[in-house]
Amino acid sequence: MRLSSLAILLPAALSSLAAAPAAAFPIQIEHAFGTTVIPAPPQRVATVAWANHEVPLALGIVPVGFAAAGFGDEDGDGLLPWVKARLDELGAEAPPLFDEGDGIDFEAVAASAPDVILAAYSGLSRADYDTLSRIAPVVAYPDSPWSTDWREMIALNAAGLGLEAEGAALIARLEAQIAETASAHPALEGKSAMFITHLDTTNLSVMRFYSANDTRVKFFADLGLAMPQSVRAATRPGQYAGEVSAELIDSFDDVDIFVTYGGPDLRAALRADPLARHMPAVEKDALVMLGSDAVGTGANPTPLSIPWVLDAYVGLLAEAARAGE
């Protein structure tokens, strides 16, 4: 599905943030750093970190500034394709984009003069949060960095806009689409999957992976895939990634499908490695190799990427599942 069909998926664009009734304010949102109070319906919304801007955009609101895409931006304009398409659908120009290559650009955020800053999915430190809070009220992550799943991101950021009901409706529509797509691929049923981070084809001595806390891994459950016990056991509280020495990678023998970022060279390296090649998923070539394109980027699910890449991504997973049978 592409964003041209968002008219079906999403409600009509809200004309302004004033759609949030003033009676709902002040709003209090609890998060990892405490409680944020938003005193009145926000009129100028800024977001930082990955994908938080997609929540207001999905609800018809154009932020006054958000982070430029640092991964998956194939044409270099700082916008992922589903974000660009949504802006076009809303008849809006891109606002100022914050360069977060070296961390949050606090001066740029302040220059956008926001009255709320959305960061429900982020890696904010306490110092980051305190600095941003001097600019405007901040909606931070609920528990730990980079672990807010797509539902929580929508719910928290929508609540910060005073649009809690609209956020819940968006979640329900996306859940229905995900369920429909997953049901069309019965090969996934009963299979387990693991998401490996970028691997060095010249050095496979360490296996790095996204933990059970990571949003990419949590998305597997939405698609009907099981969480391997080995990944649960290797997951540490508050950490979205982990690693094990190659000598211990046979502990992941309960994994049916490996998903990772890479191409033919990495596939060949895994199949030639004296340890990795004996892992069932590698031996059976039940591998999903992702690139820095739309599908690879959208494997980390966000409100606008889900309808954009879902069919293609689930198709790749189903193909790997069949290979492993």
Backbone bond lengths (Angstrom), bond angles and torsions (degrees), N, CA, C in turn:
res aa  C-N    CA-C-N  psi(-1)  N-CA   C-N-CA  omega(-1)  CA-C   N-CA-C  phi
1 M - - - 1.463 - - 1.509 109.68 -
2 R 1.302 117.91 140.72 1.451 122.69 176.32 1.527 109.28 -111.37
3 L 1.313 116.59 169.11 1.460 119.92 -176.04 1.516 112.35 -68.91
4 S 1.339 118.25 -9.17 1.454 119.59 174.95 1.521 110.62 -62.76
5 S 1.337 116.85 -20.48 1.457 120.32 179.26 1.523 112.44 -100.14
6 L 1.332 116.74 13.71 1.462 119.26 178.70 1.514 112.84 -66.18
7 A 1.320 117.30 -18.91 1.459 119.13 177.05 1.520 110.28 -61.01
8 I 1.346 115.74 -27.97 1.454 120.13 177.12 1.523 110.02 -83.48
9 L 1.328 115.97 -42.08 1.458 120.96 -173.79 1.516 112.78 -74.25
10 L 1.330 116.25 -40.37 1.453 120.61 -172.55 1.519 111.46 -112.06
11 P 1.336 117.65 155.85 1.450 120.65 177.40 1.516 110.88 -71.14
12 A 1.322 116.15 167.29 1.459 120.50 176.32 1.517 109.52 -57.78
13 A 1.332 115.34 143.89 1.461 120.11 -177.60 1.515 110.99 -59.03
14 L 1.332 114.10 136.04 1.456 119.17 177.06 1.517 109.06 -73.83
15 S 1.307 116.53 139.28 1.463 119.44 -175.33 1.511 111.88 -70.49
16 S 1.317 117.96 -29.77 1.460 120.20 -179.98 1.517 108.74 -167.68
17 L 1.319 115.05 168.61 1.458 119.18 177.55 1.513 112.02 -67.46
18 A 1.314 116.88 -13.40 1.452 119.31 178.51 1.523 111.51 -65.29
19 A 1.358 116.79 -8.83 1.457 120.11 177.09 1.529 111.17 -62.31
20 A 1.316 117.73 -24.06 1.456 120.85 175.96 1.523 108.83 -75.86
21 P 1.336 118.04 121.59 1.462 120.16 -176.02 1.524 112.02 -65.11
22 A 1.304 115.36 135.28 1.460 120.21 -179.17 1.519 111.70 -60.24
23 A 1.355 116.19 -25.77 1.456 120.00 -177.94 1.523 112.07 -65.59
24 A 1.353 116.19 -19.68 1.461 119.65 -179.14 1.512 112.06 -77.24
25 F 1.298 117.24 -10.54 1.465 121.83 -175.58 1.515 109.75 -104.72
26 P 1.343 117.67 155.45 1.460 128.00 1.13 1.532 112.09 -71.31
27 I 1.349 115.49 150.16 1.460 122.71 178.74 1.515 108.82 -107.95
28 Q 1.331 116.40 138.21 1.458 121.39 175.54 1.526 108.70 -114.81
29 I 1.331 116.69 128.94 1.460 121.71 179.56 1.524 108.66 -124.41
30 E 1.318 116.12 121.47 1.457 120.89 178.62 1.522 109.85 -88.36
31 H 1.322 115.61 144.48 1.459 120.66 -178.94 1.523 109.13 -155.31
32 A 1.340 116.65 -172.42 1.463 121.25 -173.12 1.522 113.21 -62.43
33 F 1.328 118.16 -23.04 1.459 121.23 -175.83 1.531 112.80 -104.21
34 G 1.327 116.38 3.02 1.456 118.48 -179.68 1.518 111.76 132.64
35 T 1.323 115.75 -136.25 1.464 121.71 -178.13 1.520 109.72 -128.50
36 T 1.323 116.13 132.00 1.464 121.46 176.03 1.517 109.05 -105.91
37 V 1.310 115.93 133.49 1.459 121.94 177.12 1.526 108.52 -108.08
38 I 1.308 115.83 125.19 1.468 121.86 176.02 1.519 106.19 -108.88
39 P 1.322 118.20 109.39 1.459 120.48 -166.70 1.524 115.37 -75.64
40 A 1.334 117.20 -28.01 1.464 120.20 -174.00 1.528 109.33 -148.71
41 P 1.329 118.25 162.33 1.465 120.25 178.84 1.524 110.92 -54.78
42 P 1.335 117.92 120.63 1.466 119.57 -177.65 1.514 111.82 -69.19
43 Q 1.297 115.57 139.59 1.457 121.95 177.61 1.519 112.67 -105.90
44 R 1.336 116.75 -22.07 1.464 121.51 -179.37 1.530 107.97 -130.36
45 V 1.327 115.41 112.92 1.460 122.20 -174.04 1.525 109.48 -108.66
46 A 1.323 116.86 125.46 1.460 121.61 170.50 1.524 107.79 -115.34
47 T 1.324 116.34 153.47 1.463 120.42 175.38 1.520 109.11 -133.48
48 V 1.324 115.52 153.80 1.463 120.88 175.24 1.526 107.95 -128.01
49 A 1.331 115.14 165.30 1.460 122.89 178.20 1.521 110.70 68.34
50 W 1.313 115.20 -169.42 1.454 122.94 -167.71 1.529 112.46 -77.86
51 A 1.321 116.74 120.39 1.473 124.12 162.66 1.523 116.66 73.14
52 N 1.326 119.56 -3.42 1.464 118.29 -179.38 1.528 112.10 -60.26
53 H 1.327 117.16 -29.34 1.460 120.56 179.47 1.521 112.55 -65.92
54 E 1.337 117.03 -18.49 1.459 118.76 -178.20 1.525 112.24 -69.73
55 V 1.323 118.26 -22.88 1.460 120.38 178.73 1.533 110.75 -68.48
56 P 1.334 119.65 -56.90 1.464 117.34 176.85 1.525 112.52 -60.09
57 L 1.332 117.77 -38.37 1.460 118.95 178.37 1.521 111.29 -61.15
58 A 1.315 117.70 -43.89 1.455 120.79 178.81 1.524 111.67 -61.27
59 L 1.342 115.78 -29.57 1.468 120.82 179.73 1.519 112.36 -93.39
60 G 1.338 116.86 10.31 1.463 120.30 173.56 1.502 115.15 89.54
61 I 1.324 117.95 17.10 1.454 122.43 -176.40 1.522 109.60 -117.20
62 V 1.306 117.53 128.20 1.460 121.64 179.25 1.528 108.62 -95.45
63 P 1.330 118.12 117.54 1.468 119.49 178.88 1.526 111.75 -64.24
64 V 1.329 115.48 160.11 1.465 120.34 176.77 1.523 111.11 -83.11
65 G 1.326 116.89 -7.53 1.458 121.91 176.47 1.510 109.72 179.69
66 F 1.343 115.45 145.55 1.460 119.62 175.07 1.518 109.43 -155.05
67 A 1.336 116.31 170.37 1.458 121.56 -174.14 1.525 111.23 -70.48
68 A 1.320 116.50 136.78 1.458 121.37 172.69 1.517 109.29 -67.87
69 A 1.318 116.49 145.53 1.461 121.14 178.55 1.522 109.66 -68.78
70 G 1.317 116.47 128.68 1.457 120.31 178.51 1.507 113.21 -105.61
71 F 1.335 117.39 -1.69 1.465 122.33 179.73 1.526 107.64 -145.68
72 G 1.301 117.12 135.31 1.455 120.89 178.04 1.510 114.95 83.76
73 D 1.326 117.32 3.60 1.467 121.70 179.53 1.527 108.32 -87.98
74 E 1.324 116.30 88.88 1.454 120.55 -170.23 1.524 113.69 -72.26
75 D 1.342 118.47 -25.56 1.469 119.15 -179.29 1.522 112.99 -103.95
76 G 1.332 117.77 2.77 1.453 121.62 171.91 1.513 116.56 75.02
77 D 1.343 117.66 16.22 1.470 119.08 -179.26 1.521 112.76 -93.68
78 G 1.339 117.29 2.60 1.454 120.60 178.47 1.508 114.73 84.34
79 L 1.337 117.19 2.07 1.459 121.69 -177.91 1.523 110.05 -119.55
80 L 1.312 116.40 130.47 1.456 119.76 171.85 1.528 109.23 -73.80
81 P 1.326 118.41 155.12 1.467 119.44 -170.83 1.518 114.18 -59.62
82 W 1.345 117.24 -36.28 1.459 118.44 -179.60 1.526 111.68 -73.06
83 V 1.321 117.57 -26.59 1.467 120.42 175.91 1.523 109.87 -72.84
84 K 1.321 115.85 -44.29 1.463 120.01 178.01 1.527 110.49 -59.69
85 A 1.333 116.34 -44.59 1.457 120.12 -179.06 1.528 111.46 -63.79
86 R 1.326 117.00 -37.85 1.470 119.39 179.55 1.527 110.58 -68.82
87 L 1.323 117.79 -40.08 1.456 119.89 175.87 1.523 110.66 -60.26
88 D 1.326 116.61 -42.34 1.467 120.28 177.76 1.521 110.35 -62.32
89 E 1.320 116.53 -41.52 1.464 120.61 -179.67 1.524 110.90 -62.45
90 L 1.328 116.06 -35.63 1.460 120.77 179.15 1.529 112.56 -84.29
91 G 1.340 116.24 -3.17 1.471 119.76 -178.62 1.507 112.55 66.32
92 A 1.339 116.19 35.31 1.468 120.63 -174.60 1.514 111.34 -119.91
93 E 1.313 115.51 150.02 1.458 121.76 172.58 1.530 109.10 -84.65
94 A 1.307 115.86 156.84 1.460 119.26 175.41 1.524 109.46 -67.00
95 P 1.331 117.82 135.42 1.460 120.53 176.16 1.525 109.46 -77.52
96 P 1.331 118.36 -179.95 1.468 119.66 173.22 1.525 110.99 -55.42
97 L 1.324 116.11 135.80 1.461 121.96 -179.93 1.519 109.52 -105.07
98 F 1.319 116.18 129.84 1.457 121.29 -177.96 1.533 109.83 -84.42
99 D 1.309 116.73 128.92 1.460 121.83 176.78 1.527 108.67 -83.38
100 E 1.325 117.00 110.10 1.458 121.20 -177.89 1.524 112.02 -108.10
101 G 1.334 116.19 23.39 1.454 119.92 178.49 1.511 113.36 -59.58
102 D 1.326 116.55 -31.53 1.476 121.71 178.87 1.517 111.23 -115.63
103 G 1.324 116.80 26.86 1.457 120.49 -176.96 1.516 111.15 105.10
104 I 1.295 116.14 -179.95 1.460 121.31 -176.70 1.526 110.52 -65.62
105 D 1.315 116.01 132.87 1.466 121.95 176.78 1.530 107.94 -88.86
106 F 1.316 115.75 88.50 1.466 120.53 -174.47 1.521 112.16 -62.16
107 E 1.322 116.56 -36.49 1.469 119.38 -179.77 1.524 111.00 -64.67
108 A 1.325 116.80 -40.84 1.460 119.87 179.34 1.524 110.79 -67.14
109 V 1.324 116.20 -39.59 1.468 119.30 177.33 1.518 110.24 -61.95
110 A 1.317 116.37 -45.91 1.465 120.02 179.70 1.522 111.49 -62.71
111 A 1.335 116.41 -37.78 1.464 120.22 -179.40 1.524 112.50 -65.20
112 S 1.339 117.22 -23.28 1.464 119.70 178.55 1.521 112.18 -78.37
113 A 1.322 117.52 -6.08 1.470 124.52 175.70 1.521 113.03 51.02
114 P 1.320 117.41 54.82 1.467 118.96 -179.34 1.518 112.04 -78.69
115 D 1.338 115.38 160.06 1.455 118.05 168.57 1.527 111.95 -114.80
116 V 1.350 116.67 7.12 1.453 122.39 164.65 1.531 106.95 -156.77
117 I 1.329 116.56 147.83 1.464 122.41 178.26 1.518 107.43 -125.53
118 L 1.324 116.31 120.57 1.462 121.68 -178.06 1.525 109.65 -95.57
119 A 1.339 115.99 128.91 1.470 121.32 -178.87 1.521 110.31 -151.90
120 A 1.330 117.28 38.65 1.461 120.46 -175.99 1.518 112.13 -64.19
121 Y 1.347 116.70 -31.47 1.466 120.16 173.55 1.516 107.00 -111.70
122 S 1.327 116.05 107.22 1.462 119.61 -173.74 1.520 109.27 -169.18
123 G 1.327 114.24 176.94 1.454 120.88 174.78 1.513 111.42 -118.13
124 L 1.323 117.45 31.92 1.465 121.30 -176.90 1.522 112.10 -51.27
125 S 1.319 115.39 135.31 1.460 120.31 167.68 1.528 108.23 -86.85
126 R 1.323 115.38 170.19 1.468 118.51 176.41 1.523 110.54 -60.54
127 A 1.329 116.92 -39.73 1.465 120.07 179.41 1.529 110.93 -64.96
128 D 1.344 116.71 -40.43 1.469 120.05 176.53 1.518 110.44 -59.24
129 Y 1.322 115.31 -47.51 1.462 120.11 -178.63 1.521 111.01 -60.85
130 D 1.322 117.14 -45.26 1.462 120.25 -178.41 1.528 111.00 -63.25
131 T 1.330 116.84 -40.66 1.465 119.64 179.84 1.521 110.89 -66.46
132 L 1.321 117.05 -45.49 1.473 120.26 178.98 1.526 110.95 -63.40
133 S 1.322 116.75 -35.59 1.470 120.09 -177.96 1.520 112.05 -65.97
134 R 1.328 117.14 -21.07 1.459 119.48 175.41 1.525 111.41 -76.07
135 I 1.337 115.76 -13.84 1.461 120.88 177.71 1.523 110.71 -92.08
136 A 1.336 116.02 -47.33 1.472 121.57 -178.12 1.519 108.35 -166.28
137 P 1.338 118.33 164.58 1.467 120.32 175.27 1.527 110.68 -58.45
138 V 1.338 116.02 139.69 1.468 121.94 -174.24 1.524 109.97 -117.55
139 V 1.327 116.02 131.11 1.461 122.31 170.67 1.524 106.91 -94.17
140 A 1.324 117.33 105.80 1.463 122.21 -176.44 1.528 110.11 -99.86
141 Y 1.339 115.67 179.58 1.460 120.28 -177.60 1.529 110.28 -73.93
142 P 1.335 117.10 154.17 1.468 119.41 -173.43 1.516 114.98 -77.12
143 D 1.336 118.33 -32.19 1.459 119.93 -172.81 1.530 113.14 -129.96
144 S 1.336 117.27 -67.83 1.456 120.88 -174.52 1.522 110.26 -138.54
145 P 1.342 117.61 160.04 1.467 121.28 -175.63 1.530 112.35 -60.35
146 W 1.332 114.89 140.22 1.467 123.38 172.72 1.530 113.27 55.89
147 S 1.318 117.44 29.37 1.463 120.73 -178.80 1.528 112.96 -121.49
148 T 1.316 117.20 4.81 1.462 120.95 -179.37 1.517 108.95 -78.05
149 D 1.333 117.92 116.01 1.460 118.67 -178.35 1.527 110.44 -74.47
150 W 1.333 115.65 171.44 1.471 119.29 -171.87 1.522 112.44 -63.02
151 R 1.328 118.10 -31.31 1.467 119.91 177.84 1.532 110.50 -67.57
152 E 1.337 115.64 -47.09 1.460 119.95 179.79 1.524 110.77 -63.18
153 M 1.338 117.15 -38.90 1.455 119.86 179.14 1.523 110.91 -59.97
154 I 1.330 115.54 -46.37 1.460 119.29 178.63 1.523 110.71 -63.34
155 A 1.332 116.61 -48.70 1.459 120.41 -175.47 1.527 111.87 -61.35
156 L 1.333 117.45 -45.96 1.463 120.38 -177.11 1.522 111.65 -70.24
157 N 1.333 116.60 -46.81 1.463 118.49 -178.64 1.526 111.46 -67.27
158 A 1.335 117.47 -37.59 1.463 119.90 177.08 1.529 110.77 -65.17
159 A 1.331 116.01 -38.58 1.463 119.12 177.26 1.519 110.78 -62.15
160 G 1.335 116.44 -37.89 1.462 119.87 178.24 1.510 113.48 -64.85
161 L 1.326 116.73 -20.30 1.460 121.74 176.19 1.526 112.17 -92.53
162 G 1.322 116.71 -4.53 1.457 119.83 -174.16 1.512 112.20 77.17
163 L 1.341 116.96 21.80 1.460 122.47 -176.28 1.526 110.30 -121.27
164 E 1.311 116.05 47.81 1.458 121.32 -176.03 1.523 111.52 -60.51
165 A 1.323 118.06 -44.69 1.464 121.15 -178.49 1.524 111.10 -65.36
166 E 1.330 116.35 -39.95 1.463 119.84 178.41 1.527 111.22 -64.91
167 G 1.335 116.14 -37.62 1.453 120.00 176.90 1.519 111.32 -64.54
168 A 1.317 117.06 -42.54 1.463 120.58 178.94 1.529 111.18 -62.98
169 A 1.331 116.45 -38.63 1.460 119.78 178.40 1.520 111.36 -66.30
170 L 1.326 117.27 -38.34 1.463 121.28 177.11 1.523 110.40 -62.98
171 I 1.329 116.86 -44.23 1.460 120.76 178.08 1.529 110.27 -58.13
172 A 1.318 116.60 -45.32 1.467 120.42 -177.86 1.521 111.56 -62.75
173 R 1.312 116.90 -39.01 1.464 119.23 -179.82 1.526 111.41 -68.63
174 L 1.326 116.47 -41.02 1.458 119.44 178.21 1.532 110.72 -66.80
175 E 1.321 117.50 -39.55 1.464 120.35 177.30 1.521 111.25 -59.70
176 A 1.324 116.93 -40.78 1.465 120.39 179.58 1.525 110.85 -64.42
177 Q 1.319 116.76 -41.62 1.461 119.93 179.47 1.525 111.11 -65.71
178 I 1.334 116.66 -43.20 1.464 120.86 178.87 1.524 110.40 -60.73
179 A 1.335 116.52 -46.11 1.462 120.52 -178.95 1.524 111.21 -61.57
180 E 1.310 116.90 -41.48 1.463 120.63 179.89 1.528 110.91 -64.01
181 T 1.316 116.45 -43.12 1.467 120.21 -179.43 1.522 111.13 -67.45
182 A 1.326 117.46 -44.61 1.458 120.69 -179.51 1.519 111.38 -62.88
183 S 1.322 117.08 -37.98 1.470 120.03 -178.33 1.517 112.22 -65.93
184 A 1.328 116.88 -20.94 1.464 121.14 178.83 1.530 111.89 -80.60
185 H 1.331 117.30 -1.73 1.466 121.58 -178.31 1.534 109.24 -129.17
186 P 1.329 118.06 74.48 1.467 120.88 -177.39 1.520 113.72 -63.52
187 A 1.343 118.30 -15.79 1.465 120.30 178.83 1.520 111.96 -61.39
188 L 1.342 117.75 -21.60 1.463 121.12 -178.59 1.528 112.77 -77.42
189 E 1.319 116.15 -22.45 1.460 120.01 -173.07 1.530 110.94 -61.29
190 G 1.323 115.25 127.48 1.452 121.10 177.06 1.520 114.97 82.47
191 K 1.333 117.69 -4.07 1.462 121.12 179.80 1.528 110.09 -87.31
192 S 1.322 115.78 155.03 1.462 121.45 175.74 1.521 109.24 -113.12
193 A 1.316 116.23 154.39 1.465 120.48 -177.21 1.517 110.44 -141.45
194 M 1.329 114.05 149.90 1.462 122.82 179.49 1.519 107.95 -132.65
195 F 1.327 117.41 139.77 1.458 121.77 -179.50 1.521 108.52 -108.45
196 I 1.333 115.36 110.86 1.453 121.25 179.04 1.524 109.10 -90.01
197 T 1.322 117.54 140.97 1.456 120.28 177.12 1.527 109.29 -76.27
198 H 1.311 116.29 -177.36 1.458 120.14 -179.64 1.533 110.74 -56.93
199 L 1.315 116.71 130.47 1.456 121.95 178.94 1.520 110.12 -111.21
200 D 1.316 115.06 148.79 1.462 122.02 176.98 1.524 108.53 -90.38
201 T 1.315 116.48 117.00 1.460 119.44 -176.84 1.525 112.32 -62.50
202 T 1.325 117.83 -20.92 1.467 120.75 -178.51 1.524 112.92 -93.13
203 N 1.339 116.36 -6.07 1.464 119.30 -177.60 1.524 109.51 -152.15
204 L 1.311 115.68 97.63 1.461 121.40 179.99 1.524 111.23 -104.43
205 S 1.323 116.73 29.58 1.460 120.95 -177.09 1.522 112.35 -73.88
206 V 1.348 116.72 -17.52 1.460 121.79 178.72 1.521 108.67 -128.93
207 M 1.324 116.56 132.91 1.461 122.28 175.80 1.523 108.44 -102.05
208 R 1.328 115.79 110.31 1.458 120.91 179.10 1.525 108.77 -101.29
209 F 1.319 116.15 140.31 1.467 119.60 -173.28 1.523 110.46 -147.23
210 Y 1.331 115.09 158.00 1.453 120.53 172.98 1.527 108.40 -82.37
211 S 1.317 115.94 134.48 1.462 121.44 -173.22 1.531 110.85 -82.57
212 A 1.326 114.09 178.59 1.458 120.36 178.19 1.521 111.83 -63.12
213 N 1.335 118.37 -15.27 1.460 121.68 179.55 1.530 112.74 -84.11
214 D 1.327 117.97 -14.56 1.461 121.08 -173.12 1.521 111.51 -78.62
215 T 1.328 115.78 148.30 1.462 120.89 -176.14 1.526 112.58 -67.67
216 R 1.324 117.89 -31.84 1.467 119.98 178.10 1.523 110.42 -64.66
217 V 1.318 115.10 -39.90 1.465 121.10 -179.25 1.527 110.46 -72.42
218 K 1.312 117.16 -41.25 1.466 120.25 177.85 1.527 111.08 -60.30
219 F 1.334 117.12 -31.73 1.453 121.31 -178.33 1.533 111.18 -66.57
220 F 1.328 117.70 -27.05 1.463 120.21 177.58 1.528 111.09 -54.95
221 A 1.338 116.69 -41.05 1.461 120.18 -178.81 1.523 111.24 -62.22
222 D 1.329 117.43 -36.79 1.467 120.66 176.96 1.517 111.40 -59.96
223 L 1.336 116.23 -29.86 1.456 121.73 -175.02 1.523 112.27 -93.80
224 G 1.324 117.16 5.41 1.452 121.23 177.30 1.507 114.58 89.94
225 L 1.322 117.76 8.51 1.459 121.90 -179.87 1.528 110.64 -91.89
226 A 1.314 115.73 144.14 1.465 121.36 -177.67 1.522 111.06 -86.63
227 M 1.320 115.32 155.71 1.455 122.28 174.38 1.529 109.07 -88.28
228 P 1.333 119.41 117.93 1.461 120.11 178.55 1.526 110.86 -61.76
229 Q 1.311 116.15 140.18 1.456 119.72 178.19 1.517 110.78 -60.86
230 S 1.337 116.60 -32.14 1.462 119.98 -179.99 1.522 111.62 -62.77
231 V 1.324 117.40 -37.06 1.460 120.83 179.03 1.523 109.99 -71.26
232 R 1.328 116.96 -40.68 1.468 119.66 176.68 1.531 110.20 -59.44
233 A 1.323 115.71 -44.53 1.464 119.88 -176.38 1.520 111.81 -66.40
234 A 1.335 116.65 -30.52 1.464 120.50 -177.65 1.526 112.91 -89.70
235 T 1.329 117.45 -1.50 1.459 121.87 -178.50 1.525 110.79 -85.52
236 R 1.326 115.64 131.02 1.463 120.68 178.33 1.531 109.47 -104.14
237 P 1.333 117.45 144.21 1.469 119.85 -179.27 1.524 111.87 -55.59
238 G 1.325 115.52 134.23 1.455 120.83 175.90 1.502 115.54 78.51
239 Q 1.337 118.45 -0.60 1.459 121.37 -179.07 1.526 110.28 -109.75
240 Y 1.331 116.28 135.15 1.456 120.02 -179.59 1.524 112.03 -95.76
241 A 1.329 118.12 -3.04 1.461 121.89 178.51 1.514 109.68 -145.23
242 G 1.333 114.86 160.43 1.452 120.49 177.54 1.511 110.22 -150.41
243 E 1.324 116.94 -179.38 1.450 120.66 178.37 1.526 109.60 -155.87
244 V 1.340 114.47 152.79 1.451 120.38 174.64 1.524 108.21 -137.03
245 S 1.299 115.90 154.23 1.456 120.88 175.79 1.526 109.55 -68.17
246 A 1.326 116.09 148.99 1.461 120.99 -179.52 1.518 111.92 -56.72
247 E 1.330 117.80 -28.92 1.454 120.48 -179.67 1.525 112.36 -65.72
248 L 1.324 116.02 -15.85 1.466 120.49 -177.50 1.523 112.90 -109.67
249 I 1.326 117.51 7.08 1.466 117.83 -173.64 1.521 112.76 -70.48
250 D 1.335 118.36 -12.91 1.455 118.28 176.02 1.527 111.58 -69.14
251 S 1.353 116.74 -9.70 1.469 119.59 174.27 1.514 111.30 -67.23
252 F 1.345 117.27 -15.48 1.462 121.63 178.82 1.528 111.93 -97.87
253 D 1.311 116.48 26.41 1.460 120.10 178.47 1.528 112.65 -69.44
254 D 1.337 116.96 -10.87 1.466 119.31 177.84 1.521 112.17 -88.72
255 V 1.334 117.88 9.92 1.465 122.65 -179.52 1.521 109.23 -94.41
256 D 1.337 116.69 125.24 1.461 121.28 179.03 1.521 112.66 -86.48
257 I 1.344 117.16 -34.57 1.462 121.63 -175.25 1.520 109.12 -132.11
258 F 1.317 116.86 130.06 1.460 122.12 171.61 1.525 108.58 -103.21
259 V 1.323 115.44 131.15 1.461 122.20 173.77 1.515 107.72 -116.17
260 T 1.307 118.03 133.93 1.456 120.58 179.34 1.519 109.94 -156.46
261 Y 1.316 115.53 173.34 1.464 121.90 176.13 1.527 108.02 -98.27
262 G 1.311 117.02 125.03 1.447 120.77 179.65 1.515 110.82 162.01
263 G 1.316 115.83 -176.95 1.449 121.52 -177.24 1.511 111.66 -132.49
264 P 1.323 116.54 -157.24 1.465 121.23 -177.99 1.527 113.69 -56.50
265 D 1.330 117.73 -35.22 1.465 119.76 -179.35 1.524 111.33 -63.70
266 L 1.321 116.29 -41.39 1.461 119.43 179.41 1.524 110.45 -69.62
267 R 1.317 117.26 -41.54 1.465 119.81 177.50 1.533 110.08 -57.16
268 A 1.330 116.05 -45.92 1.468 120.61 -179.87 1.524 110.78 -64.12
269 A 1.339 117.36 -40.40 1.468 120.94 -179.68 1.524 111.15 -64.14
270 L 1.338 117.21 -41.84 1.460 120.32 178.87 1.531 111.30 -64.01
271 R 1.322 115.84 -40.79 1.465 119.95 -176.82 1.531 111.87 -75.14
272 A 1.335 116.46 -18.45 1.467 119.87 178.35 1.524 112.65 -96.19
273 D 1.325 117.31 -18.41 1.462 120.53 -176.34 1.533 110.20 -65.64
274 P 1.322 118.02 134.18 1.473 120.47 -174.89 1.519 114.33 -63.30
275 L 1.333 117.91 -23.31 1.458 120.88 178.21 1.528 111.62 -99.19
276 A 1.324 116.76 -51.66 1.460 121.02 -174.91 1.515 112.50 -62.09
277 R 1.325 117.62 -32.38 1.462 119.54 -173.99 1.523 112.87 -67.31
278 H 1.334 117.59 -17.40 1.461 120.75 179.72 1.532 112.48 -88.57
279 M 1.303 117.70 -7.26 1.456 119.79 176.90 1.528 108.13 -69.55
280 P 1.340 118.45 135.24 1.463 120.57 -174.38 1.523 114.15 -53.10
281 A 1.317 118.04 -42.81 1.464 120.07 -177.99 1.518 111.62 -65.31
282 V 1.342 116.57 -36.35 1.463 120.47 179.03 1.519 110.01 -75.31
283 E 1.316 116.99 -44.62 1.460 121.66 -178.64 1.524 111.59 -58.93
284 K 1.344 116.74 -37.91 1.460 121.25 -178.71 1.536 112.73 -90.49
285 D 1.342 116.08 0.37 1.464 121.92 -178.23 1.531 112.05 60.45
286 A 1.328 115.45 35.55 1.464 121.10 175.72 1.524 108.58 -87.23
287 L 1.328 115.27 64.48 1.460 122.94 -173.08 1.528 110.41 -119.87
288 V 1.315 115.64 139.40 1.461 121.90 170.59 1.514 106.79 -113.24
289 M 1.323 116.11 113.63 1.456 121.99 -178.16 1.526 108.82 -102.55
290 L 1.320 117.14 114.01 1.459 122.76 -175.93 1.522 111.35 -102.20
291 G 1.324 116.70 150.07 1.450 122.06 176.50 1.514 111.00 -110.71
292 S 1.318 116.28 -171.44 1.462 121.38 178.93 1.517 109.92 -92.23
293 D 1.338 115.95 37.79 1.453 122.08 178.54 1.525 109.42 -102.91
294 A 1.328 116.65 -166.28 1.463 120.12 -176.09 1.523 111.97 -61.61
295 V 1.336 117.58 -45.63 1.457 119.76 -177.66 1.525 110.74 -66.08
296 G 1.327 117.41 -43.71 1.444 120.29 178.78 1.514 112.39 -61.90
297 T 1.317 116.42 -38.74 1.460 120.72 178.68 1.525 110.93 -71.80
298 G 1.336 115.94 -42.46 1.457 120.66 -177.38 1.507 114.39 -74.09
299 A 1.344 118.52 -6.33 1.460 120.00 173.91 1.525 110.81 -63.34
300 N 1.334 116.28 -21.03 1.458 121.65 169.36 1.523 105.67 -93.01
301 P 1.330 118.38 98.29 1.471 121.38 -165.07 1.522 113.91 -69.69
302 T 1.319 114.65 137.68 1.460 122.88 177.95 1.523 108.38 -138.81
303 P 1.326 118.30 165.77 1.459 120.02 -173.04 1.525 115.28 -55.72
304 L 1.321 117.62 -36.70 1.456 120.02 -178.20 1.518 113.02 -95.92
305 S 1.337 117.99 -25.06 1.463 119.37 -179.62 1.523 112.06 -75.16
306 I 1.326 118.21 -29.78 1.464 120.31 -176.83 1.525 111.50 -56.23
307 P 1.342 119.84 -54.08 1.465 117.66 179.52 1.517 113.93 -67.36
308 W 1.316 117.25 -18.97 1.460 121.08 -177.50 1.524 112.60 -79.04
309 V 1.347 117.84 -42.01 1.468 121.14 -171.29 1.519 113.98 -114.25
310 L 1.320 119.04 -4.31 1.459 121.37 -169.46 1.527 112.77 -55.36
311 D 1.316 117.66 -50.69 1.463 120.38 -176.76 1.528 111.17 -59.35
312 A 1.333 116.97 -46.21 1.462 120.85 -177.25 1.528 110.97 -67.23
313 Y 1.313 117.63 -42.96 1.463 121.16 -177.40 1.521 111.14 -66.71
314 V 1.319 116.85 -46.67 1.461 119.62 179.83 1.529 109.82 -64.45
315 G 1.325 117.65 -34.49 1.454 120.66 176.07 1.516 112.44 -60.83
316 L 1.332 117.48 -41.56 1.465 121.08 177.69 1.531 111.42 -65.43
317 L 1.316 116.92 -41.07 1.462 120.52 178.46 1.524 110.92 -64.26
318 A 1.334 116.55 -41.99 1.466 120.36 -179.86 1.524 110.97 -65.23
319 E 1.323 116.93 -38.03 1.461 120.85 177.84 1.533 110.46 -61.62
320 A 1.343 115.97 -43.81 1.456 120.21 178.04 1.522 111.14 -65.38
321 A 1.330 116.90 -38.70 1.465 120.46 178.64 1.525 111.35 -61.56
322 R 1.312 116.63 -41.09 1.467 120.08 178.79 1.528 111.29 -67.32
323 A 1.332 116.39 -35.18 1.460 120.04 178.23 1.528 111.15 -64.10
324 G 1.322 116.24 -31.24 1.445 120.37 -177.04 1.509 115.01 -83.77
325 E 1.316 116.94 -3.51 1.478 119.44 -176.83 1.530 110.92 -78.30
